[in-house]
Amino acid sequence: MFEFAGKVAVITGAGSGFGRAFAQKGAALGMKLVLADVNPDALAQTLDALREHGADAIAVPTDVSDPAQVEALAQAALGAFDKVHLLFNNAGVGSGGFLWESSANDWSWVFNVNVMGVAHGVRVFTPIMLAQNEPAHIVNTASVAGLLSPPAMGIYNASKHAVVSLTETLYHDLQLAQAAGAQDAPDTSDAQAHTAIGLVGCSLLCPAFVPTGIADAERARPASLSNAARPTRSQIAAGKQLQRAVQSGKLSAADVADLTFEAIAARRFYIVTHPGIMATVKLRHADIEQLRNPTDPMSLKPEVKNAS
């Protein structure tokens, strides 16, 4: 069972959506918080609201696509609180439309944040957690789009599939590294070494549609990766469908935070917040196992497919 009170959580994308909800939940559980976001104004609002309620928190404006800024985030966390026990690699953006109509800038922007942002977090914080010899946990935010391949969401799907594979591999790597560390320990500290097996764990968060700011992610796109061309019809339609689908979500960001912290406490890897989606996941797996052509993943969700 993972204990939260008095521990330190680092949260990217903390200015809104899931990140802000994770921060609020962590504060309610007595955690010390290191908040990061690319939007300094939204980040400041989150920090001020938490401090008004007595939270022990700092804010570090961070672009997770920049490895140097993620390194600086880690140093700020250690400088303020000495340790890091919980990391939410949560920052994310999205871009829709037909794959062949997506620009090189679209690919770079989404992958830099959604994939490399997670990779930088894992690369920087995992060694810190392993060296602490204390229980610690990493939560990577993917999506049900990492378990499925809905049409007109190709770049986002691909980025989230990458996060799924990255996190599943992280789980195996952590198990292997910590088991090897125990086996290689000298006999005099063998008992202590064995207690370190599994001290650092990880979870994969795969939510479906939830009312967050993901549908407005374009506001966070850097000018250097902006598109000169006007959006295509498929991109406009995909944006409208996403807005409708997100706003129709039955769970709130706070609900997802509750489910996520419950999973962390239980050290559960897969966090699927909308179990109704599993029928579509099984349909995809059946397509693969039976070597048949892919079924439209929206075929079991007509209310989403027609939300345009």
C-alpha positions in Angstrom: 0.0 0.0 0.0 1.5 3.3 -1.0 1.3 6.0 1.6 0.7 9.6 0.5 0.9 11.9 3.6 4.1 13.9 3.8 5.4 12.5 0.5 6.4 14.7 -2.5 4.5 14.6 -5.8 5.7 16.2 -9.1 2.9 16.9 -11.5 3.3 18.1 -15.1 0.4 19.7 -16.9 -0.7 21.0 -13.4 -2.3 24.2 -14.7 -5.6 22.5 -15.7 -7.5 19.3 -16.3 -6.1 16.1 -14.8 -2.9 17.8 -13.6 -4.8 20.3 -11.5 -7.1 17.5 -10.2 -4.1 15.4 -9.2 -2.7 18.4 -7.3 -5.9 19.0 -5.5 -6.2 15.3 -4.5 -2.5 15.1 -3.5 -3.0 18.2 -1.3 -6.0 16.7 0.3 -3.9 13.7 1.2 -1.2 15.8 2.8 1.3 15.6 0.0 4.0 18.2 -0.8 3.6 19.4 -4.4 5.8 20.4 -7.2 3.6 21.8 -10.0 4.7 22.2 -13.6 3.0 23.6 -16.7 4.0 25.3 -19.9 1.3 28.0 -19.2 2.7 30.2 -16.3 -0.6 32.0 -15.7 -2.6 28.8 -15.4 0.1 27.3 -13.2 0.1 30.3 -10.9 -3.7 30.0 -10.5 -3.4 26.4 -9.5 -0.6 27.2 -7.0 -2.5 30.1 -5.5 -5.7 28.1 -5.1 -3.8 25.2 -3.4 -1.9 27.5 -1.0 -5.1 29.2 0.0 -6.1 25.9 1.4 -2.8 25.3 3.2 -1.0 23.2 0.7 2.8 23.0 0.8 3.6 23.6 -2.9 5.9 25.2 -5.4 5.4 26.0 -9.1 8.0 25.5 -11.8 7.0 26.7 -15.3 8.2 23.8 -17.5 8.0 22.8 -21.2 8.3 19.1 -20.9 9.5 18.8 -24.5 12.7 20.5 -23.4 15.0 18.0 -21.6 16.9 20.8 -19.9 13.7 22.2 -18.4 12.7 18.7 -17.1 16.2 18.5 -15.5 15.6 21.9 -13.9 12.2 20.7 -12.6 13.8 17.8 -10.9 16.5 20.0 -9.3 13.8 22.4 -8.1 11.9 19.5 -6.5 14.9 18.2 -4.7 16.0 21.7 -3.7 12.6 22.4 -2.1 11.7 19.0 -0.6 14.9 16.8 -0.9 13.0 13.8 -2.5 10.4 12.8 -5.1 8.0 10.0 -4.3 5.3 10.4 -6.9 5.6 11.6 -10.5 2.7 12.4 -12.8 4.0 12.6 -16.4 0.7 14.1 -17.4 1.2 17.0 -19.8 -0.4 16.4 -23.2 -1.7 18.0 -26.4 -3.7 16.8 -29.4 -4.2 17.3 -33.1 -6.8 15.7 -35.3 -7.7 15.2 -39.0 -6.6 12.8 -41.7 -3.1 11.6 -41.3 -1.9 12.8 -44.8 -3.2 16.3 -44.1 -1.2 16.6 -40.8 1.9 18.7 -41.2 5.4 18.0 -40.0 4.8 20.6 -37.3 1.7 18.8 -36.1 3.8 15.6 -35.7 6.6 17.3 -34.0 4.4 19.3 -31.6 2.3 16.3 -30.4 5.2 13.9 -30.1 7.5 16.4 -28.4 5.0 16.8 -25.6 3.1 13.5 -25.4 6.0 11.1 -26.0 9.2 12.9 -25.4 7.7 14.7 -22.4 7.0 11.4 -20.8 10.4 10.0 -21.9 12.2 13.0 -20.3 10.3 12.5 -17.1 11.1 8.8 -16.9 14.8 9.4 -17.8 15.3 12.2 -15.2 13.2 11.1 -12.3 13.5 7.3 -12.3 17.2 7.3 -11.2 16.3 9.7 -8.4 13.6 7.4 -7.1 15.7 4.3 -7.3 18.5 5.9 -5.4 16.2 7.0 -2.5 15.5 3.4 -1.5 11.9 4.4 -0.5 8.5 3.6 -2.0 8.0 5.7 -5.1 5.7 5.6 -8.1 5.4 7.0 -11.7 2.0 7.6 -13.4 2.1 8.1 -17.2 -1.0 9.6 -18.7 -1.9 7.9 -21.9 -5.5 7.5 -23.2 -7.9 4.9 -24.5 -6.5 6.3 -27.8 -3.4 4.3 -26.8 -5.4 1.1 -26.7 -7.5 1.8 -29.9 -7.0 3.6 -33.2 -10.0 5.9 -33.8 -10.2 7.6 -37.3 -9.1 11.2 -37.8 -7.0 11.1 -34.6 -3.8 9.5 -36.1 -1.1 11.6 -34.5 -2.7 11.6 -31.1 -3.3 7.8 -31.3 0.2 7.1 -32.3 1.6 9.3 -29.5 -0.6 7.6 -26.9 0.2 4.1 -28.2 3.9 5.1 -27.7 3.1 6.0 -24.1 1.4 2.7 -23.5 4.4 0.7 -24.8 6.9 3.0 -23.0 5.1 2.5 -19.7 4.6 -1.3 -20.1 8.3 -1.5 -20.8 9.1 0.7 -17.8 7.2 -1.7 -15.6 9.3 -4.6 -16.8 12.6 -2.6 -16.7 11.9 -1.6 -13.1 11.1 -5.1 -12.0 14.3 -6.4 -13.7 16.6 -3.6 -12.4 15.3 -3.9 -8.8 15.5 -7.7 -8.8 19.0 -7.5 -10.2 20.0 -4.9 -7.6 18.9 -7.3 -4.8 20.7 -10.2 -6.3 24.0 -8.3 -6.8 23.9 -6.9 -3.2 26.6 -8.1 -0.8 25.5 -10.7 1.8 25.8 -8.2 4.7 22.9 -6.1 3.3 21.0 -8.8 1.6 17.9 -8.4 3.7 17.8 -4.6 3.1 18.4 -5.2 -0.6 15.5 -7.5 -0.9 13.2 -4.9 0.6 14.0 -2.7 -2.3 12.5 -5.0 -4.9 9.5 -3.2 -6.3 9.9 -0.1 -4.2 9.6 2.0 -7.4 6.5 1.1 -9.4 4.5 2.6 -12.2 1.0 2.9 -13.6 -0.5 3.6 -17.0 -3.5 5.9 -17.0 -5.9 5.4 -19.9 -8.9 7.7 -19.5 -11.6 8.2 -22.1 -13.4 11.5 -22.8 -13.4 13.8 -19.7 -14.2 17.5 -19.6 -10.6 18.9 -19.6 -8.7 21.4 -21.7 -7.3 18.9 -24.1 -9.7 20.1 -26.8 -8.2 23.5 -26.5 -4.6 22.3 -26.6 -3.8 24.4 -29.7 -3.4 27.4 -27.4 -0.2 25.8 -26.1 1.4 25.2 -29.4 4.7 27.1 -29.8 5.0 29.6 -32.5 7.9 27.8 -34.1 5.6 24.8 -34.8 2.5 26.7 -35.9 0.9 26.0 -39.3 0.8 28.6 -42.0 -2.0 26.8 -43.9 -5.6 27.0 -42.8 -7.2 23.9 -41.2 -8.6 21.3 -43.6 -12.2 20.1 -43.5 -11.1 16.9 -41.8 -9.2 18.8 -39.1 -12.1 21.2 -38.5 -14.5 18.2 -38.3 -12.2 16.3 -35.9 -11.9 19.4 -33.7 -15.7 19.8 -33.4 -16.2 16.1 -32.7 -13.5 16.2 -30.0 -15.1 19.3 -28.3 -18.5 17.5 -28.3 -17.1 14.2 -27.0 -15.0 15.8 -24.3 -17.9 17.9 -23.0 -20.2 14.9 -23.0 -17.9 13.0 -20.6 -19.7 11.6 -17.6 -16.6 11.5 -15.3 -14.9 14.7 -14.1 -11.2 15.3 -13.8 -11.6 15.0 -10.0 -13.3 11.5 -10.5 -10.3 10.4 -12.6 -7.9 11.7 -9.9 -9.8 9.7 -7.2 -9.5 6.5 -9.4 -5.9 7.2 -10.1 -4.9 7.6 -6.5 -6.8 4.5 -5.5 -4.8 2.6 -8.1 -1.5 4.1 -6.9 -2.3 3.1 -3.3 -2.9 -0.5 -4.5 0.1 -0.4 -6.8 -2.1 -1.4 -9.8 -0.6 -0.9 -13.2 -3.5 -0.4 -15.6 -5.9 2.4 -14.8 -8.8 2.3 -17.2 -11.3 4.9 -15.8 -14.1 4.1 -18.3 -14.5 0.3 -18.1 -17.2 0.5 -20.8 -14.5 1.0 -23.4 -13.1 -2.5 -22.8 -15.5 -4.1 -25.2 -13.9 -2.0 -28.0 -10.4 -2.9 -26.7 -11.4 -6.6 -26.9 -12.8 -6.0 -30.4 -9.4 -4.6 -31.5 -7.5 -7.5 -29.9 -9.9 -10.0 -31.7 -9.1 -8.3 -35.0 -5.4 -8.9 -34.4 -5.8 -12.4 -33.1 -8.0 -13.4 -36.1 -5.9 -11.5 -38.6 -8.9 -9.6 -39.9 -9.1 -6.1 -41.1 -9.5 -3.4 -38.3 -13.0 -2.8 -37.1 -14.0 0.9 -36.7 -13.4 1.4 -33.0 -16.3 3.9 -33.0 -18.8 1.2 -34.2 -19.7 0.4 -30.6 -19.8 4.1 -29.7 -22.2 5.7 -32.2 -23.0 8.6 -29.8 -19.3 9.6 -30.1 -19.0 9.0 -33.8 -22.0 11.2 -34.6 -21.0 14.0 -32.3 -20.2 16.5 -35.0 
